[in-house]
Amino acid sequence: QSAPSLHEAVRAELLERIMGGIYQPGALIPSTAMLSEEFGVSQS
């Protein structure tokens, strides 16, 4: 089986952070600009 695509990997990491309590209910998650910088991806 092939490795997950980049957007799938980012999605999985964000979901893990949400489920793990890093991002609390009602709290804001980082902006797309901050996330794209953190993950080294473009916003498009």
PDB file of N, CA, C and O in Angstrom:
ATOM      1  N   GLN A   1       0.853  -1.185   0.000  1.00  0.00           N
ATOM      2  CA  GLN A   1       0.000   0.000   0.000  1.00  0.00           C
ATOM      3  C   GLN A   1       0.893   1.240   0.000  1.00  0.00           C
ATOM      4  O   GLN A   1       1.911   1.285   0.690  1.00  0.00           O
ATOM      5  N   SER A   2       0.500   2.233  -0.775  1.00  0.00           N
ATOM      6  CA  SER A   2       1.321   3.437  -0.896  1.00  0.00           C
ATOM      7  C   SER A   2       1.156   4.343   0.322  1.00  0.00           C
ATOM      8  O   SER A   2       0.194   4.226   1.082  1.00  0.00           O
ATOM      9  N   ALA A   3       2.104   5.233   0.482  1.00  0.00           N
ATOM     10  CA  ALA A   3       2.057   6.195   1.583  1.00  0.00           C
ATOM     11  C   ALA A   3       0.890   7.150   1.360  1.00  0.00           C
ATOM     12  O   ALA A   3       0.497   7.393   0.219  1.00  0.00           O
ATOM     13  N   PRO A   4       0.329   7.700   2.453  1.00  0.00           N
ATOM     14  CA  PRO A   4      -0.782   8.644   2.290  1.00  0.00           C
ATOM     15  C   PRO A   4      -0.322   9.903   1.559  1.00  0.00           C
ATOM     16  O   PRO A   4       0.841  10.297   1.640  1.00  0.00           O
ATOM     17  N   SER A   5      -1.262  10.524   0.843  1.00  0.00           N
ATOM     18  CA  SER A   5      -0.937  11.777   0.167  1.00  0.00           C
ATOM     19  C   SER A   5      -0.669  12.854   1.217  1.00  0.00           C
ATOM     20  O   SER A   5      -0.991  12.683   2.393  1.00  0.00           O
ATOM     21  N   LEU A   6      -0.089  13.941   0.784  1.00  0.00           N
ATOM     22  CA  LEU A   6       0.265  15.016   1.708  1.00  0.00           C
ATOM     23  C   LEU A   6      -0.959  15.553   2.436  1.00  0.00           C
ATOM     24  O   LEU A   6      -0.921  15.735   3.653  1.00  0.00           O
ATOM     25  N   HIS A   7      -2.042  15.809   1.713  1.00  0.00           N
ATOM     26  CA  HIS A   7      -3.222  16.348   2.394  1.00  0.00           C
ATOM     27  C   HIS A   7      -3.820  15.336   3.361  1.00  0.00           C
ATOM     28  O   HIS A   7      -4.372  15.728   4.389  1.00  0.00           O
ATOM     29  N   GLU A   8      -3.726  14.046   3.058  1.00  0.00           N
ATOM     30  CA  GLU A   8      -4.211  13.024   3.981  1.00  0.00           C
ATOM     31  C   GLU A   8      -3.355  12.976   5.240  1.00  0.00           C
ATOM     32  O   GLU A   8      -3.877  12.782   6.338  1.00  0.00           O
ATOM     33  N   ALA A   9      -2.048  13.152   5.092  1.00  0.00           N
ATOM     34  CA  ALA A   9      -1.146  13.145   6.243  1.00  0.00           C
ATOM     35  C   ALA A   9      -1.406  14.349   7.148  1.00  0.00           C
ATOM     36  O   ALA A   9      -1.408  14.220   8.373  1.00  0.00           O
ATOM     37  N   VAL A  10      -1.624  15.519   6.544  1.00  0.00           N
ATOM     38  CA  VAL A  10      -1.924  16.722   7.331  1.00  0.00           C
ATOM     39  C   VAL A  10      -3.260  16.543   8.041  1.00  0.00           C
ATOM     40  O   VAL A  10      -3.382  16.863   9.224  1.00  0.00           O
ATOM     41  N   ARG A  11      -4.258  16.036   7.328  1.00  0.00           N
ATOM     42  CA  ARG A  11      -5.577  15.804   7.922  1.00  0.00           C
ATOM     43  C   ARG A  11      -5.467  14.850   9.113  1.00  0.00           C
ATOM     44  O   ARG A  11      -6.047  15.101  10.169  1.00  0.00           O
ATOM     45  N   ALA A  12      -4.726  13.767   8.940  1.00  0.00           N
ATOM     46  CA  ALA A  12      -4.569  12.779  10.004  1.00  0.00           C
ATOM     47  C   ALA A  12      -3.896  13.400  11.227  1.00  0.00           C
ATOM     48  O   ALA A  12      -4.291  13.122  12.359  1.00  0.00           O
ATOM     49  N   GLU A  13      -2.893  14.229  11.009  1.00  0.00           N
ATOM     50  CA  GLU A  13      -2.201  14.875  12.127  1.00  0.00           C
ATOM     51  C   GLU A  13      -3.130  15.835  12.862  1.00  0.00           C
ATOM     52  O   GLU A  13      -3.144  15.861  14.093  1.00  0.00           O
ATOM     53  N   LEU A  14      -3.905  16.621  12.121  1.00  0.00           N
ATOM     54  CA  LEU A  14      -4.846  17.547  12.761  1.00  0.00           C
ATOM     55  C   LEU A  14      -5.916  16.784  13.540  1.00  0.00           C
ATOM     56  O   LEU A  14      -6.274  17.177  14.650  1.00  0.00           O
ATOM     57  N   LEU A  15      -6.424  15.701  12.964  1.00  0.00           N
ATOM     58  CA  LEU A  15      -7.417  14.888  13.659  1.00  0.00           C
ATOM     59  C   LEU A  15      -6.832  14.306  14.940  1.00  0.00           C
ATOM     60  O   LEU A  15      -7.497  14.278  15.975  1.00  0.00           O
ATOM     61  N   GLU A  16      -5.606  13.849  14.869  1.00  0.00           N
ATOM     62  CA  GLU A  16      -4.949  13.305  16.064  1.00  0.00           C
ATOM     63  C   GLU A  16      -4.821  14.374  17.153  1.00  0.00           C
ATOM     64  O   GLU A  16      -5.030  14.092  18.332  1.00  0.00           O
ATOM     65  N   ARG A  17      -4.484  15.581  16.759  1.00  0.00           N
ATOM     66  CA  ARG A  17      -4.364  16.670  17.727  1.00  0.00           C
ATOM     67  C   ARG A  17      -5.709  17.004  18.356  1.00  0.00           C
ATOM     68  O   ARG A  17      -5.787  17.280  19.553  1.00  0.00           O
ATOM     69  N   ILE A  18      -6.765  16.980  17.554  1.00  0.00           N
ATOM     70  CA  ILE A  18      -8.105  17.253  18.079  1.00  0.00           C
ATOM     71  C   ILE A  18      -8.520  16.142  19.032  1.00  0.00           C
ATOM     72  O   ILE A  18      -8.954  16.412  20.152  1.00  0.00           O
ATOM     73  N   MET A  19      -8.388  14.904  18.598  1.00  0.00           N
ATOM     74  CA  MET A  19      -8.791  13.765  19.424  1.00  0.00           C
ATOM     75  C   MET A  19      -7.915  13.630  20.667  1.00  0.00           C
ATOM     76  O   MET A  19      -8.372  13.136  21.698  1.00  0.00           O
ATOM     77  N   GLY A  20      -6.671  14.062  20.574  1.00  0.00           N
ATOM     78  CA  GLY A  20      -5.756  13.976  21.698  1.00  0.00           C
ATOM     79  C   GLY A  20      -5.879  15.121  22.690  1.00  0.00           C
ATOM     80  O   GLY A  20      -5.199  15.136  23.716  1.00  0.00           O
ATOM     81  N   GLY A  21      -6.755  16.088  22.384  1.00  0.00           N
ATOM     82  CA  GLY A  21      -6.993  17.181  23.320  1.00  0.00           C
ATOM     83  C   GLY A  21      -6.046  18.354  23.183  1.00  0.00           C
ATOM     84  O   GLY A  21      -6.100  19.285  23.987  1.00  0.00           O
ATOM     85  N   ILE A  22      -5.172  18.330  22.177  1.00  0.00           N
ATOM     86  CA  ILE A  22      -4.274  19.468  21.984  1.00  0.00           C
ATOM     87  C   ILE A  22      -5.088  20.693  21.593  1.00  0.00           C
ATOM     88  O   ILE A  22      -4.832  21.799  22.068  1.00  0.00           O
ATOM     89  N   TYR A  23      -6.086  20.480  20.709  1.00  0.00           N
ATOM     90  CA  TYR A  23      -7.017  21.554  20.348  1.00  0.00           C
ATOM     91  C   TYR A  23      -8.314  21.275  21.098  1.00  0.00           C
ATOM     92  O   TYR A  23      -9.023  20.323  20.775  1.00  0.00           O
ATOM     93  N   GLN A  24      -8.624  22.084  22.080  1.00  0.00           N
ATOM     94  CA  GLN A  24      -9.786  21.898  22.931  1.00  0.00           C
ATOM     95  C   GLN A  24     -11.067  22.337  22.228  1.00  0.00           C
ATOM     96  O   GLN A  24     -11.025  23.202  21.353  1.00  0.00           O
ATOM     97  N   PRO A  25     -12.218  21.746  22.604  1.00  0.00           N
ATOM     98  CA  PRO A  25     -13.497  22.170  22.029  1.00  0.00           C
ATOM     99  C   PRO A  25     -13.719  23.664  22.243  1.00  0.00           C
ATOM    100  O   PRO A  25     -13.529  24.181  23.344  1.00  0.00           O
ATOM    101  N   GLY A  26     -14.117  24.337  21.192  1.00  0.00           N
ATOM    102  CA  GLY A  26     -14.382  25.767  21.257  1.00  0.00           C
ATOM    103  C   GLY A  26     -13.161  26.640  21.068  1.00  0.00           C
ATOM    104  O   GLY A  26     -13.289  27.848  20.870  1.00  0.00           O
ATOM    105  N   ALA A  27     -11.977  26.049  21.126  1.00  0.00           N
ATOM    106  CA  ALA A  27     -10.748  26.821  20.944  1.00  0.00           C
ATOM    107  C   ALA A  27     -10.446  26.955  19.456  1.00  0.00           C
ATOM    108  O   ALA A  27     -10.837  26.111  18.650  1.00  0.00           O
ATOM    109  N   LEU A  28      -9.755  28.012  19.113  1.00  0.00           N
ATOM    110  CA  LEU A  28      -9.353  28.206  17.727  1.00  0.00           C
ATOM    111  C   LEU A  28      -8.131  27.351  17.420  1.00  0.00           C
ATOM    112  O   LEU A  28      -7.226  27.224  18.244  1.00  0.00           O
ATOM    113  N   ILE A  29      -8.118  26.770  16.229  1.00  0.00           N
ATOM    114  CA  ILE A  29      -6.914  26.084  15.779  1.00  0.00           C
ATOM    115  C   ILE A  29      -6.054  27.115  15.050  1.00  0.00           C
ATOM    116  O   ILE A  29      -6.557  28.175  14.679  1.00  0.00           O
ATOM    117  N   PRO A  30      -4.790  26.832  14.840  1.00  0.00           N
ATOM    118  CA  PRO A  30      -3.930  27.790  14.142  1.00  0.00           C
ATOM    119  C   PRO A  30      -4.478  28.124  12.750  1.00  0.00           C
ATOM    120  O   PRO A  30      -5.208  27.336  12.148  1.00  0.00           O
ATOM    121  N   SER A  31      -4.115  29.290  12.264  1.00  0.00           N
ATOM    122  CA  SER A  31      -4.552  29.734  10.939  1.00  0.00           C
ATOM    123  C   SER A  31      -3.961  28.838   9.854  1.00  0.00           C
ATOM    124  O   SER A  31      -2.997  28.108  10.085  1.00  0.00           O
ATOM    125  N   THR A  32      -4.558  28.910   8.668  1.00  0.00           N
ATOM    126  CA  THR A  32      -4.019  28.128   7.555  1.00  0.00           C
ATOM    127  C   THR A  32      -2.595  28.551   7.230  1.00  0.00           C
ATOM    128  O   THR A  32      -1.776  27.722   6.832  1.00  0.00           O
ATOM    129  N   ALA A  33      -2.292  29.838   7.397  1.00  0.00           N
ATOM    130  CA  ALA A  33      -0.925  30.306   7.146  1.00  0.00           C
ATOM    131  C   ALA A  33       0.049  29.653   8.125  1.00  0.00           C
ATOM    132  O   ALA A  33       1.125  29.206   7.728  1.00  0.00           O
ATOM    133  N   MET A  34      -0.326  29.600   9.393  1.00  0.00           N
ATOM    134  CA  MET A  34       0.550  28.984  10.396  1.00  0.00           C
ATOM    135  C   MET A  34       0.680  27.480  10.158  1.00  0.00           C
ATOM    136  O   MET A  34       1.772  26.922  10.266  1.00  0.00           O
ATOM    137  N   LEU A  35      -0.434  26.831   9.836  1.00  0.00           N
ATOM    138  CA  LEU A  35      -0.393  25.389   9.588  1.00  0.00           C
ATOM    139  C   LEU A  35       0.423  25.061   8.346  1.00  0.00           C
ATOM    140  O   LEU A  35       1.187  24.095   8.340  1.00  0.00           O
ATOM    141  N   SER A  36       0.266  25.861   7.293  1.00  0.00           N
ATOM    142  CA  SER A  36       1.033  25.581   6.076  1.00  0.00           C
ATOM    143  C   SER A  36       2.524  25.743   6.326  1.00  0.00           C
ATOM    144  O   SER A  36       3.334  24.998   5.774  1.00  0.00           O
ATOM    145  N   GLU A  37       2.886  26.713   7.154  1.00  0.00           N
ATOM    146  CA  GLU A  37       4.304  26.887   7.495  1.00  0.00           C
ATOM    147  C   GLU A  37       4.801  25.710   8.332  1.00  0.00           C
ATOM    148  O   GLU A  37       5.883  25.179   8.083  1.00  0.00           O
ATOM    149  N   GLU A  38       4.005  25.304   9.325  1.00  0.00           N
ATOM    150  CA  GLU A  38       4.400  24.197  10.195  1.00  0.00           C
ATOM    151  C   GLU A  38       4.586  22.895   9.416  1.00  0.00           C
ATOM    152  O   GLU A  38       5.540  22.153   9.653  1.00  0.00           O
ATOM    153  N   PHE A  39       3.670  22.625   8.488  1.00  0.00           N
ATOM    154  CA  PHE A  39       3.724  21.375   7.739  1.00  0.00           C
ATOM    155  C   PHE A  39       4.542  21.481   6.462  1.00  0.00           C
ATOM    156  O   PHE A  39       4.771  20.481   5.783  1.00  0.00           O
ATOM    157  N   GLY A  40       4.982  22.687   6.135  1.00  0.00           N
ATOM    158  CA  GLY A  40       5.792  22.873   4.939  1.00  0.00           C
ATOM    159  C   GLY A  40       5.017  22.639   3.654  1.00  0.00           C
ATOM    160  O   GLY A  40       5.531  22.058   2.698  1.00  0.00           O
ATOM    161  N   VAL A  41       3.767  23.103   3.645  1.00  0.00           N
ATOM    162  CA  VAL A  41       2.909  22.931   2.472  1.00  0.00           C
ATOM    163  C   VAL A  41       2.360  24.281   2.032  1.00  0.00           C
ATOM    164  O   VAL A  41       2.413  25.259   2.778  1.00  0.00           O
ATOM    165  N   SER A  42       1.831  24.323   0.804  1.00  0.00           N
ATOM    166  CA  SER A  42       1.199  25.553   0.319  1.00  0.00           C
ATOM    167  C   SER A  42      -0.253  25.579   0.781  1.00  0.00           C
ATOM    168  O   SER A  42      -0.794  24.560   1.210  1.00  0.00           O
ATOM    169  N   GLN A  43      -0.874  26.743   0.692  1.00  0.00           N
ATOM    170  CA  GLN A  43      -2.262  26.888   1.110  1.00  0.00           C
ATOM    171  C   GLN A  43      -3.242  26.591  -0.015  1.00  0.00           C
ATOM    172  O   GLN A  43      -4.454  26.631   0.199  1.00  0.00           O
ATOM    173  N   SER A  44      -2.745  26.297  -1.192  1.00  0.00           N
ATOM    174  CA  SER A  44      -3.653  26.059  -2.329  1.00  0.00           C
ATOM    175  C   SER A  44      -4.090  24.616  -2.423  1.00  0.00           C
ATOM    176  O   SER A  44      -4.850  24.259  -3.323  1.00  0.00           O
TER     177      SER A  44
END
